Amino acid sequence: MRREATSQVKTAAMSVPFLLGSHGPGEPRPRAVVGPQAAICIGAQVRIPVLTRIVTPLSRPRRLRSSRLHYFSVSLQMTGHGTEGCRMGQVISSASMSLDGYIGKDDNTIGRLFDWLQNGSVEVPSASGDIMFHMSPPSAAYWTQWVEGLGVLVCGRTLFDFTEGWGGRHTIDVPVVIVTHEVPTEWVEAHPDAPFHFVTDGVEAAVAKAQAIAGDRTVAVTAGVIAGQCLELGLLDAVAIDLVPVVMGRGRRYFGALSVDDFTLGDPSARIQGDRVTHLMFPVRVPANGGQE
């Protein structure tokens, strides 16, 4: 029987593509989520087919008799740097976030931030088939498009240690670049085939490494301290937020502790309304003179 992923998965600065980065005692270690091929393009809208199933309390979801396909136009429009057509390989931070700006509690648990992953009628399976999410149709379409466009994940050593390196295989099955002061030699020797890369000379070098690996696919950056450093260094092309209508009061902030007073982003280029979540994508506005507006 398929096991459903809990909304109380422990995490540190996790987002849609990273949300199952860790698991508590007795929780299953999830695997990659797969779906239809989709492209994240500047100004492009992708129509993603989603098989809708009925979910009833205390019962296993059953397939609709008509097996209807519902289509949702998901627009992840980015204001690029003058490139025409699809511009892949962008660097985007992402996280589920409370209304008061937190991506997790002080102990790295996430409270109600991931409730939207189990409150919908659309089944979204993991690659291994033993984890099943239930999202609203718009969220399922957004999730699928985002995950299918990813090439590399960049995270910090704290998250890597917290998840125990995902057992050598990240849950979305992409290479991982870890920013660290010291390479965990014993872990590397114990996981010789893991597509993990440890960078010891800073966030900028880590992002450059990630872009070289990702090619024309998206480089995802975990929210928190790493995202904040990327923002201040001008390395981000966009900021993705899954905004959840909950107030946490305290915890870990999306950008950590920034050294700047104000940082202006562009108007959201994507606004997708799910159930108990709004998916937003903000382009980072970098003026031609290289300064921040």
N, C-alpha and C positions, 0 to 999 in steps of 0.2 A: 504494500500500500504506500502511496506517495505521502511523504511527510511535508507539511506546510511550514514555510519559514516563519519564525516568530517575529513579531514587530518589536520585540525587546532585545534584538541582537545587540550585544555589546560592541561598541565601535569608538574609534577616535577619528573625528573629522571625516566621516564617511559621506558619500553622496550616492546618487543613482547608480553610477557605475561601480562604486566601491562599497556599497552598503553592507554586503555580507563579508566584510573583511575579517571578521572574527566570530567566534562562537563561544557560548558559555558552556558550563558543564552539562552534558547530556544532549546538547544541541548538535544537529548534523553539520558537518562541514560541507557547505554548498559548492557547486561548480558553476561553470560559465553558463550564461543565459544566451540562447541563440534564437534567431528569428529570421525573417525575410531580409534579403540584402537591401540596404538603403544607403543613400549618400547624403552627407552633410555638405550642402553647397551654399554659397553666398547667394541670397535672394531666391533660392530654390524651394519649392514645395514638393514633398514626397508623399504620395498616397500609399499608405501601408495597409494591406489587408489584415484584418484581425478577426480570428474565429471567436465568436461570442458564445459563451456557455453560461447556463443558469447556475447560480450558487445559492443554495439554501442552507440555513443554519443546521448544524449537526448532521449534515448529509454530504455525501461526496458530490461534487459538481457533475452535472450530466450535460451531454452535448445536445444542443438544439436539434430537433428533428430535421429542420430544413438546412442545417449547417450553413446558416447565412454568413456572408462575409460583409463586414462593415468597414467602410473606408473613412479615414480621417486625414485631412490635410494638415501635416505637421510642418511648420515653417521655422527653420533655424537660420534666419537671415542674419548675416554678419556684415558689418561695414568694414571691409578689408582695407588693404593698403594700395588700392588702385588696380588690383588684379581682376581680370575679367573672367566670367564664368565661375565654375567650381574652384574654390580655393581650399584645398585640403591641408592637413598638417598644422592646423592652428593649435595654439596652446590655450586651454580653457580650464579654469578652476570650476569645481562643482560640489554642491552639498545640499542636503535637506537642511532647512534653517527655520528656526522659530521666528515669530514676529519681532521679538526683541534681539535678534541677531545671533542666536546661539546654535551651534551645530552638534552639541553634546553637553552632557553634564560634566562636572569636575572629575567624576570617577570614570569618565569615558562611556557611560551608558547613554542611551539616546531618548529615553522617555517615550513620548508619543510621536516623535518625528517621523517614524516609518509606518504609522497606521495606514497610510494610503496604499501601502503595498498589499494589504489584505482586505480591502473594503470594496472591491469591484467585482464585476461579472465576467471579466476576461481572464482566462487562465494563461499565465506566462510561465512556461516550464524552464527549469535549468537544463543544461546540456546533459547532465547525468540522469535526468528524469525523475529523481527522487525528491526534488524540491519544487513546490508549486506556489507561485504568487497569484493573487487575484486582484487585478487593478481595474480601474475604470477604463473604458475604451480610449479616451484621449491620453491618459497616462501610459497605457500599454503601448500605444503607437509611439509616443515620445521616447519611452524607455528603449524600445526596439531600435529606433533610428539612432539614438545616442550610442548604444552599445555596439551596434554594427559598424559605426564609424570610428571606433577607438583603435589606436595603434599601440600606445604605450601609456603606462601609468607612472607618474612621479609622486613619491611620497617621502616622508621623513623617517628617521630611524625609530622614533617613538611608536609610530603606527606599525612598522615592521616588527618590532619586538612585541607589541601588544597582541598581534595576530600570530605570532610565532612563524612569521614568514609565509603564512597561508599554506604551510606544509610543502612549499616548493612549487606550488602552482596557484596563481591568483584565481579568485573565483570567477572572474570574467575572461580568464585564459588569455591574457596579454602579457608581454614582457613588462617588467617593473624596474624602474630606476630609483634607487634609494639614496637620499642625501644623508651622509653620515660622517662622523669624524674618524671612525675606525671600521675597517672591514671585519665582519664576524667570520673569521677564518674557519672555525669549527663548523659553523652552519654551512658555509660554502662547500667544504669537503664532504659534508653529509648529504648535500643536494647537488651533485655535480652536473645534472642535466637541467637544473632550474634556470629559466630565462631571466635571471635577476642580475642587475648591474649595480655595483656599489661605487658611488662617486664621493671622493673625500675632499674635493677642492671647490665646494660651494654649489649653490642653487643654479647659478648661471651655467656652469659646466654640466650640471645634471640635465638641465633642459636641452642644452645643445646635444648631449648624448642621446636623449630621448627623441629629439627630432631626427637625428641621423638614423635611428632604428625605425621610427614610425613611417618615414618617407612621406607619402601624401595623406596619411591618416592623422587623426586628432591625437594630440598629446594631452592627456587629462592630468590635472594637478589636484591633489587632495587639499581640501580646505583646511584652514588653520595657519600655523606659522609658515609653512612652505608657500601657501598661496599668498600670504601677506608679503613675503620676501619677493616673490615673482611680480606682484603688483608694483612694489616700490622700485624694482629694477627695470620695469617696462617690458617684462617678458610675456605678459598675458595679452591675448587677443580678445578674450571675452570672459565674463563671469556668469556662470549658470547657477541659479538658485531654485530649489524646489521649496517654495514658501508654504509653510504649514501654519494653520491658524491656531497656534498655541503659544502661550507666554511662559518661559522657563524661569525667568528671574535671575539666574546666574548660570555659569558654565563656561564652555569653550567657545570663543567667538570665531566667526567665519574667517577673518583675516588675522587672528591673534592680536598682538599689540603693535599697531602701526606707529611709525615715527612721523607720519605726516598728519596734518590737521584735517584736510579735506582732499578727497580724490574724486574728481568728476568722471562718471561713466556716461555712456550714451543712453538714449531711450531704449527700452527693451525691444529687441528685434524679434523675439518670440514670446508670446503670451498664450499659454495653453492651460485651460482650466480643467483640472481633474476633480475628483471627489476628495475634499479635505486637503487639497494641495493645488497650488498654482505654479506651473513651470515657467520660469523667466530666464531670458538670456540677454545680458547686457554687454554690448561691445565696449571695449576700453578705448576711450578717446585720447589719442596721442596727437597733439598739434604738430604742424609741419616744422615748427622751430625746435621740436624735441622736448619742450617743456610740458608740464601738466597744466591743463586749464584750471 
